[in-house]
Amino acid sequence: APFRGLPLGTWCSYVGSIAPVQGVVSKGADMKVSAYHSTNKSDPDVYHDHDDCPTGKQIPAYNRASGTGGYRRCEQCIAKG
């Protein structure tokens, strides 16, 4: 390893100071994810495919299911691309 012997903090500082590697998403960036929807009948009949969708983030883990559920895509996810 080229940085053997350096303290962990030095390694982290060094890695944090270089340009992002292609394909690596920086912290805070929204990411497209596998489709998911809510199983709660009182929630909107839509599916989500972005990890930072405001509506999708409100779905508790116990109500979250994989896939589209046969629903249309969330307008907020559409706007994100």
Jmol script that loads the backbone (N, CA, C; Angstrom):
load data "model"
ATOM      1  N   ALA A   1       0.848  -1.189   0.000  1.00  0.00           N
ATOM      2  CA  ALA A   1       0.000   0.000   0.000  1.00  0.00           C
ATOM      3  C   ALA A   1       0.881   1.235   0.000  1.00  0.00           C
ATOM      4  N   PRO A   2       0.630   2.192  -0.877  1.00  0.00           N
ATOM      5  CA  PRO A   2       1.498   3.351  -1.003  1.00  0.00           C
ATOM      6  C   PRO A   2       1.491   4.272   0.216  1.00  0.00           C
ATOM      7  N   PHE A   3       0.456   4.252   1.045  1.00  0.00           N
ATOM      8  CA  PHE A   3       0.379   5.157   2.184  1.00  0.00           C
ATOM      9  C   PHE A   3       0.556   4.427   3.497  1.00  0.00           C
ATOM     10  N   ARG A   4       1.178   3.241   3.453  1.00  0.00           N
ATOM     11  CA  ARG A   4       1.392   2.451   4.659  1.00  0.00           C
ATOM     12  C   ARG A   4       2.169   3.264   5.689  1.00  0.00           C
ATOM     13  N   GLY A   5       1.737   3.208   6.928  1.00  0.00           N
ATOM     14  CA  GLY A   5       2.435   3.883   7.998  1.00  0.00           C
ATOM     15  C   GLY A   5       1.895   5.264   8.308  1.00  0.00           C
ATOM     16  N   LEU A   6       1.088   5.827   7.435  1.00  0.00           N
ATOM     17  CA  LEU A   6       0.512   7.135   7.719  1.00  0.00           C
ATOM     18  C   LEU A   6      -0.684   6.978   8.643  1.00  0.00           C
ATOM     19  N   PRO A   7      -0.903   7.912   9.534  1.00  0.00           N
ATOM     20  CA  PRO A   7      -2.074   7.846  10.415  1.00  0.00           C
ATOM     21  C   PRO A   7      -3.358   7.901   9.601  1.00  0.00           C
ATOM     22  N   LEU A   8      -4.394   7.293  10.109  1.00  0.00           N
ATOM     23  CA  LEU A   8      -5.669   7.236   9.407  1.00  0.00           C
ATOM     24  C   LEU A   8      -6.169   8.624   9.040  1.00  0.00           C
ATOM     25  N   GLY A   9      -6.050   9.580   9.920  1.00  0.00           N
ATOM     26  CA  GLY A   9      -6.481  10.949   9.637  1.00  0.00           C
ATOM     27  C   GLY A   9      -5.782  11.548   8.438  1.00  0.00           C
ATOM     28  N   THR A  10      -4.485  11.240   8.276  1.00  0.00           N
ATOM     29  CA  THR A  10      -3.731  11.735   7.132  1.00  0.00           C
ATOM     30  C   THR A  10      -4.291  11.144   5.851  1.00  0.00           C
ATOM     31  N   TRP A  11      -4.567   9.859   5.886  1.00  0.00           N
ATOM     32  CA  TRP A  11      -5.140   9.201   4.710  1.00  0.00           C
ATOM     33  C   TRP A  11      -6.474   9.823   4.347  1.00  0.00           C
ATOM     34  N   CYS A  12      -7.355  10.037   5.331  1.00  0.00           N
ATOM     35  CA  CYS A  12      -8.668  10.627   5.068  1.00  0.00           C
ATOM     36  C   CYS A  12      -8.528  12.040   4.526  1.00  0.00           C
ATOM     37  N   SER A  13      -7.617  12.821   5.090  1.00  0.00           N
ATOM     38  CA  SER A  13      -7.414  14.187   4.611  1.00  0.00           C
ATOM     39  C   SER A  13      -6.926  14.176   3.172  1.00  0.00           C
ATOM     40  N   TYR A  14      -6.021  13.276   2.870  1.00  0.00           N
ATOM     41  CA  TYR A  14      -5.500  13.188   1.516  1.00  0.00           C
ATOM     42  C   TYR A  14      -6.598  12.803   0.537  1.00  0.00           C
ATOM     43  N   VAL A  15      -7.373  11.784   0.870  1.00  0.00           N
ATOM     44  CA  VAL A  15      -8.439  11.328  -0.012  1.00  0.00           C
ATOM     45  C   VAL A  15      -9.459  12.427  -0.199  1.00  0.00           C
ATOM     46  N   GLY A  16      -9.777  13.155   0.862  1.00  0.00           N
ATOM     47  CA  GLY A  16     -10.769  14.210   0.767  1.00  0.00           C
ATOM     48  C   GLY A  16     -10.318  15.403  -0.052  1.00  0.00           C
ATOM     49  N   SER A  17      -9.014  15.533  -0.305  1.00  0.00           N
ATOM     50  CA  SER A  17      -8.520  16.713  -1.006  1.00  0.00           C
ATOM     51  C   SER A  17      -8.370  16.505  -2.509  1.00  0.00           C
ATOM     52  N   ILE A  18      -8.513  15.300  -2.985  1.00  0.00           N
ATOM     53  CA  ILE A  18      -8.350  15.051  -4.416  1.00  0.00           C
ATOM     54  C   ILE A  18      -9.691  15.156  -5.125  1.00  0.00           C
ATOM     55  N   ALA A  19      -9.646  15.297  -6.434  1.00  0.00           N
ATOM     56  CA  ALA A  19     -10.863  15.392  -7.230  1.00  0.00           C
ATOM     57  C   ALA A  19     -11.656  14.097  -7.122  1.00  0.00           C
ATOM     58  N   PRO A  20     -12.985  14.193  -7.194  1.00  0.00           N
ATOM     59  CA  PRO A  20     -13.805  12.980  -7.100  1.00  0.00           C
ATOM     60  C   PRO A  20     -13.483  11.989  -8.213  1.00  0.00           C
ATOM     61  N   VAL A  21     -13.527  10.736  -7.880  1.00  0.00           N
ATOM     62  CA  VAL A  21     -13.304   9.673  -8.850  1.00  0.00           C
ATOM     63  C   VAL A  21     -14.564   9.518  -9.689  1.00  0.00           C
ATOM     64  N   GLN A  22     -14.402   9.333 -10.983  1.00  0.00           N
ATOM     65  CA  GLN A  22     -15.561   9.177 -11.851  1.00  0.00           C
ATOM     66  C   GLN A  22     -16.414   8.017 -11.380  1.00  0.00           C
ATOM     67  N   GLY A  23     -17.725   8.232 -11.291  1.00  0.00           N
ATOM     68  CA  GLY A  23     -18.643   7.185 -10.872  1.00  0.00           C
ATOM     69  C   GLY A  23     -18.918   7.191  -9.384  1.00  0.00           C
ATOM     70  N   VAL A  24     -18.168   7.980  -8.624  1.00  0.00           N
ATOM     71  CA  VAL A  24     -18.406   8.082  -7.192  1.00  0.00           C
ATOM     72  C   VAL A  24     -19.279   9.296  -6.952  1.00  0.00           C
ATOM     73  N   VAL A  25     -20.351   9.122  -6.220  1.00  0.00           N
ATOM     74  CA  VAL A  25     -21.292  10.203  -5.965  1.00  0.00           C
ATOM     75  C   VAL A  25     -20.875  10.909  -4.691  1.00  0.00           C
ATOM     76  N   SER A  26     -20.807  12.225  -4.745  1.00  0.00           N
ATOM     77  CA  SER A  26     -20.406  12.983  -3.569  1.00  0.00           C
ATOM     78  C   SER A  26     -21.545  13.046  -2.562  1.00  0.00           C
ATOM     79  N   LYS A  27     -21.189  13.285  -1.315  1.00  0.00           N
ATOM     80  CA  LYS A  27     -22.166  13.357  -0.244  1.00  0.00           C
ATOM     81  C   LYS A  27     -23.155  14.469  -0.540  1.00  0.00           C
ATOM     82  N   GLY A  28     -24.432  14.193  -0.330  1.00  0.00           N
ATOM     83  CA  GLY A  28     -25.460  15.194  -0.537  1.00  0.00           C
ATOM     84  C   GLY A  28     -26.090  15.130  -1.919  1.00  0.00           C
ATOM     85  N   ALA A  29     -25.481  14.400  -2.833  1.00  0.00           N
ATOM     86  CA  ALA A  29     -26.049  14.288  -4.170  1.00  0.00           C
ATOM     87  C   ALA A  29     -27.206  13.298  -4.146  1.00  0.00           C
ATOM     88  N   ASP A  30     -28.259  13.624  -4.920  1.00  0.00           N
ATOM     89  CA  ASP A  30     -29.356  12.659  -4.959  1.00  0.00           C
ATOM     90  C   ASP A  30     -28.992  11.525  -5.893  1.00  0.00           C
ATOM     91  N   MET A  31     -29.507  10.362  -5.590  1.00  0.00           N
ATOM     92  CA  MET A  31     -29.190   9.184  -6.385  1.00  0.00           C
ATOM     93  C   MET A  31     -30.468   8.500  -6.824  1.00  0.00           C
ATOM     94  N   LYS A  32     -30.445   8.017  -8.035  1.00  0.00           N
ATOM     95  CA  LYS A  32     -31.542   7.195  -8.507  1.00  0.00           C
ATOM     96  C   LYS A  32     -31.364   5.814  -7.884  1.00  0.00           C
ATOM     97  N   VAL A  33     -32.455   5.258  -7.393  1.00  0.00           N
ATOM     98  CA  VAL A  33     -32.421   3.974  -6.712  1.00  0.00           C
ATOM     99  C   VAL A  33     -33.468   3.049  -7.326  1.00  0.00           C
ATOM    100  N   SER A  34     -33.468   1.806  -6.914  1.00  0.00           N
ATOM    101  CA  SER A  34     -34.493   0.868  -7.375  1.00  0.00           C
ATOM    102  C   SER A  34     -35.864   1.370  -6.926  1.00  0.00           C
ATOM    103  N   ALA A  35     -36.848   1.141  -7.762  1.00  0.00           N
ATOM    104  CA  ALA A  35     -38.210   1.619  -7.480  1.00  0.00           C
ATOM    105  C   ALA A  35     -38.730   1.056  -6.161  1.00  0.00           C
ATOM    106  N   TYR A  36     -39.471   1.893  -5.432  1.00  0.00           N
ATOM    107  CA  TYR A  36     -40.123   1.474  -4.197  1.00  0.00           C
ATOM    108  C   TYR A  36     -41.426   2.248  -4.036  1.00  0.00           C
ATOM    109  N   HIS A  37     -42.331   1.709  -3.257  1.00  0.00           N
ATOM    110  CA  HIS A  37     -43.628   2.349  -3.023  1.00  0.00           C
ATOM    111  C   HIS A  37     -44.091   2.041  -1.607  1.00  0.00           C
ATOM    112  N   SER A  38     -45.155   2.725  -1.202  1.00  0.00           N
ATOM    113  CA  SER A  38     -45.713   2.505   0.127  1.00  0.00           C
ATOM    114  C   SER A  38     -46.826   1.463   0.065  1.00  0.00           C
ATOM    115  N   THR A  39     -46.885   0.635   1.094  1.00  0.00           N
ATOM    116  CA  THR A  39     -47.969  -0.347   1.207  1.00  0.00           C
ATOM    117  C   THR A  39     -49.136   0.210   2.014  1.00  0.00           C
ATOM    118  N   ASN A  40     -48.982   1.425   2.546  1.00  0.00           N
ATOM    119  CA  ASN A  40     -50.039   2.066   3.325  1.00  0.00           C
ATOM    120  C   ASN A  40     -51.108   2.589   2.362  1.00  0.00           C
ATOM    121  N   LYS A  41     -52.332   2.127   2.507  1.00  0.00           N
ATOM    122  CA  LYS A  41     -53.417   2.493   1.588  1.00  0.00           C
ATOM    123  C   LYS A  41     -53.744   3.980   1.630  1.00  0.00           C
ATOM    124  N   SER A  42     -53.375   4.680   2.705  1.00  0.00           N
ATOM    125  CA  SER A  42     -53.669   6.114   2.779  1.00  0.00           C
ATOM    126  C   SER A  42     -52.586   6.973   2.107  1.00  0.00           C
ATOM    127  N   ASP A  43     -51.481   6.361   1.696  1.00  0.00           N
ATOM    128  CA  ASP A  43     -50.427   7.099   0.995  1.00  0.00           C
ATOM    129  C   ASP A  43     -50.773   7.214  -0.489  1.00  0.00           C
ATOM    130  N   PRO A  44     -50.164   8.200  -1.177  1.00  0.00           N
ATOM    131  CA  PRO A  44     -50.435   8.345  -2.626  1.00  0.00           C
ATOM    132  C   PRO A  44     -50.049   7.077  -3.391  1.00  0.00           C
ATOM    133  N   ASP A  45     -50.800   6.782  -4.433  1.00  0.00           N
ATOM    134  CA  ASP A  45     -50.541   5.611  -5.271  1.00  0.00           C
ATOM    135  C   ASP A  45     -49.488   5.950  -6.324  1.00  0.00           C
ATOM    136  N   VAL A  46     -48.251   6.078  -5.868  1.00  0.00           N
ATOM    137  CA  VAL A  46     -47.121   6.385  -6.743  1.00  0.00           C
ATOM    138  C   VAL A  46     -45.924   5.562  -6.293  1.00  0.00           C
ATOM    139  N   TYR A  47     -44.943   5.436  -7.185  1.00  0.00           N
ATOM    140  CA  TYR A  47     -43.682   4.823  -6.784  1.00  0.00           C
ATOM    141  C   TYR A  47     -42.584   5.876  -6.869  1.00  0.00           C
ATOM    142  N   HIS A  48     -41.502   5.616  -6.186  1.00  0.00           N
ATOM    143  CA  HIS A  48     -40.378   6.542  -6.096  1.00  0.00           C
ATOM    144  C   HIS A  48     -39.123   5.846  -6.608  1.00  0.00           C
ATOM    145  N   ASP A  49     -38.191   6.653  -7.149  1.00  0.00           N
ATOM    146  CA  ASP A  49     -36.921   6.073  -7.605  1.00  0.00           C
ATOM    147  C   ASP A  49     -35.736   7.014  -7.362  1.00  0.00           C
ATOM    148  N   HIS A  50     -35.889   7.906  -6.383  1.00  0.00           N
ATOM    149  CA  HIS A  50     -34.783   8.761  -5.942  1.00  0.00           C
ATOM    150  C   HIS A  50     -34.684   8.673  -4.431  1.00  0.00           C
ATOM    151  N   ASP A  51     -33.449   8.587  -3.938  1.00  0.00           N
ATOM    152  CA  ASP A  51     -33.264   8.415  -2.499  1.00  0.00           C
ATOM    153  C   ASP A  51     -33.579   9.669  -1.696  1.00  0.00           C
ATOM    154  N   ASP A  52     -33.644  10.823  -2.351  1.00  0.00           N
ATOM    155  CA  ASP A  52     -33.933  12.046  -1.614  1.00  0.00           C
ATOM    156  C   ASP A  52     -35.294  12.654  -1.952  1.00  0.00           C
ATOM    157  N   CYS A  53     -36.201  11.845  -2.473  1.00  0.00           N
ATOM    158  CA  CYS A  53     -37.554  12.321  -2.758  1.00  0.00           C
ATOM    159  C   CYS A  53     -38.229  12.667  -1.425  1.00  0.00           C
ATOM    160  N   PRO A  54     -38.720  13.902  -1.257  1.00  0.00           N
ATOM    161  CA  PRO A  54     -39.350  14.290   0.007  1.00  0.00           C
ATOM    162  C   PRO A  54     -40.521  13.384   0.399  1.00  0.00           C
ATOM    163  N   THR A  55     -41.358  13.017  -0.552  1.00  0.00           N
ATOM    164  CA  THR A  55     -42.500  12.152  -0.250  1.00  0.00           C
ATOM    165  C   THR A  55     -42.026  10.737   0.058  1.00  0.00           C
ATOM    166  N   GLY A  56     -41.103  10.220  -0.741  1.00  0.00           N
ATOM    167  CA  GLY A  56     -40.580   8.872  -0.523  1.00  0.00           C
ATOM    168  C   GLY A  56     -39.860   8.725   0.806  1.00  0.00           C
ATOM    169  N   LYS A  57     -39.169   9.787   1.237  1.00  0.00           N
ATOM    170  CA  LYS A  57     -38.445   9.737   2.507  1.00  0.00           C
ATOM    171  C   LYS A  57     -39.392   9.634   3.705  1.00  0.00           C
ATOM    172  N   GLN A  58     -40.650   9.994   3.525  1.00  0.00           N
ATOM    173  CA  GLN A  58     -41.617   9.930   4.621  1.00  0.00           C
ATOM    174  C   GLN A  58     -42.197   8.530   4.827  1.00  0.00           C
ATOM    175  N   ILE A  59     -41.903   7.605   3.921  1.00  0.00           N
ATOM    176  CA  ILE A  59     -42.431   6.247   4.040  1.00  0.00           C
ATOM    177  C   ILE A  59     -41.617   5.488   5.081  1.00  0.00           C
ATOM    178  N   PRO A  60     -42.240   5.060   6.175  1.00  0.00           N
ATOM    179  CA  PRO A  60     -41.502   4.273   7.174  1.00  0.00           C
ATOM    180  C   PRO A  60     -41.049   2.939   6.578  1.00  0.00           C
ATOM    181  N   ALA A  61     -39.958   2.409   7.088  1.00  0.00           N
ATOM    182  CA  ALA A  61     -39.391   1.161   6.568  1.00  0.00           C
ATOM    183  C   ALA A  61     -40.420   0.035   6.554  1.00  0.00           C
ATOM    184  N   TYR A  62     -41.281  -0.019   7.568  1.00  0.00           N
ATOM    185  CA  TYR A  62     -42.255  -1.116   7.626  1.00  0.00           C
ATOM    186  C   TYR A  62     -43.368  -0.972   6.585  1.00  0.00           C
ATOM    187  N   ASN A  63     -43.499   0.187   5.947  1.00  0.00           N
ATOM    188  CA  ASN A  63     -44.492   0.377   4.879  1.00  0.00           C
ATOM    189  C   ASN A  63     -43.853   0.440   3.495  1.00  0.00           C
ATOM    190  N   ARG A  64     -42.561   0.246   3.413  1.00  0.00           N
ATOM    191  CA  ARG A  64     -41.834   0.386   2.154  1.00  0.00           C
ATOM    192  C   ARG A  64     -41.692  -0.960   1.461  1.00  0.00           C
ATOM    193  N   ALA A  65     -42.080  -1.008   0.186  1.00  0.00           N
ATOM    194  CA  ALA A  65     -41.984  -2.245  -0.594  1.00  0.00           C
ATOM    195  C   ALA A  65     -41.224  -1.975  -1.889  1.00  0.00           C
ATOM    196  N   SER A  66     -40.482  -2.962  -2.348  1.00  0.00           N
ATOM    197  CA  SER A  66     -39.738  -2.844  -3.600  1.00  0.00           C
ATOM    198  C   SER A  66     -40.677  -2.886  -4.789  1.00  0.00           C
ATOM    199  N   GLY A  67     -40.262  -2.214  -5.849  1.00  0.00           N
ATOM    200  CA  GLY A  67     -41.013  -2.249  -7.100  1.00  0.00           C
ATOM    201  C   GLY A  67     -41.960  -1.079  -7.250  1.00  0.00           C
ATOM    202  N   THR A  68     -42.645  -1.070  -8.388  1.00  0.00           N
ATOM    203  CA  THR A  68     -43.551   0.036  -8.703  1.00  0.00           C
ATOM    204  C   THR A  68     -44.940  -0.160  -8.115  1.00  0.00           C
ATOM    205  N   GLY A  69     -45.298  -1.372  -7.767  1.00  0.00           N
ATOM    206  CA  GLY A  69     -46.641  -1.650  -7.255  1.00  0.00           C
ATOM    207  C   GLY A  69     -47.722  -1.421  -8.296  1.00  0.00           C
ATOM    208  N   GLY A  70     -47.319  -1.247  -9.555  1.00  0.00           N
ATOM    209  CA  GLY A  70     -48.275  -0.966 -10.617  1.00  0.00           C
ATOM    210  C   GLY A  70     -48.717   0.489 -10.641  1.00  0.00           C
ATOM    211  N   TYR A  71     -48.046   1.329  -9.846  1.00  0.00           N
ATOM    212  CA  TYR A  71     -48.410   2.742  -9.745  1.00  0.00           C
ATOM    213  C   TYR A  71     -47.612   3.588 -10.726  1.00  0.00           C
ATOM    214  N   ARG A  72     -48.040   4.825 -10.906  1.00  0.00           N
ATOM    215  CA  ARG A  72     -47.315   5.784 -11.746  1.00  0.00           C
ATOM    216  C   ARG A  72     -46.129   6.335 -10.952  1.00  0.00           C
ATOM    217  N   ARG A  73     -45.195   6.930 -11.658  1.00  0.00           N
ATOM    218  CA  ARG A  73     -44.002   7.487 -11.016  1.00  0.00           C
ATOM    219  C   ARG A  73     -44.342   8.803 -10.302  1.00  0.00           C
ATOM    220  N   CYS A  74     -43.749   9.018  -9.181  1.00  0.00           N
ATOM    221  CA  CYS A  74     -43.933  10.213  -8.367  1.00  0.00           C
ATOM    222  C   CYS A  74     -43.504  11.460  -9.159  1.00  0.00           C
ATOM    223  N   GLU A  75     -44.301  12.527  -9.081  1.00  0.00           N
ATOM    224  CA  GLU A  75     -43.983  13.772  -9.785  1.00  0.00           C
ATOM    225  C   GLU A  75     -42.656  14.368  -9.307  1.00  0.00           C
ATOM    226  N   GLN A  76     -42.365  14.255  -8.015  1.00  0.00           N
ATOM    227  CA  GLN A  76     -41.109  14.785  -7.493  1.00  0.00           C
ATOM    228  C   GLN A  76     -39.916  14.008  -8.037  1.00  0.00           C
ATOM    229  N   CYS A  77     -40.072  12.694  -8.202  1.00  0.00           N
ATOM    230  CA  CYS A  77     -39.000  11.879  -8.794  1.00  0.00           C
ATOM    231  C   CYS A  77     -38.836  12.196 -10.273  1.00  0.00           C
ATOM    232  N   ILE A  78     -39.936  12.450 -10.963  1.00  0.00           N
ATOM    233  CA  ILE A  78     -39.864  12.827 -12.378  1.00  0.00           C
ATOM    234  C   ILE A  78     -39.068  14.114 -12.525  1.00  0.00           C
ATOM    235  N   ALA A  79     -39.322  15.080 -11.654  1.00  0.00           N
ATOM    236  CA  ALA A  79     -38.630  16.360 -11.719  1.00  0.00           C
ATOM    237  C   ALA A  79     -37.129  16.215 -11.479  1.00  0.00           C
ATOM    238  N   LYS A  80     -36.736  15.207 -10.708  1.00  0.00           N
ATOM    239  CA  LYS A  80     -35.320  14.986 -10.413  1.00  0.00           C
ATOM    240  C   LYS A  80     -34.592  14.308 -11.579  1.00  0.00           C
ATOM    241  N   GLY A  81     -35.349  13.756 -12.490  1.00  0.00           N
ATOM    242  CA  GLY A  81     -34.726  13.140 -13.661  1.00  0.00           C
ATOM    243  C   GLY A  81     -34.792  11.652 -13.698  1.00  0.00           C
TER     244      GLY A  81
END
end "model"
wireframe off; spacefill off
backbone 0.3
color backbone group
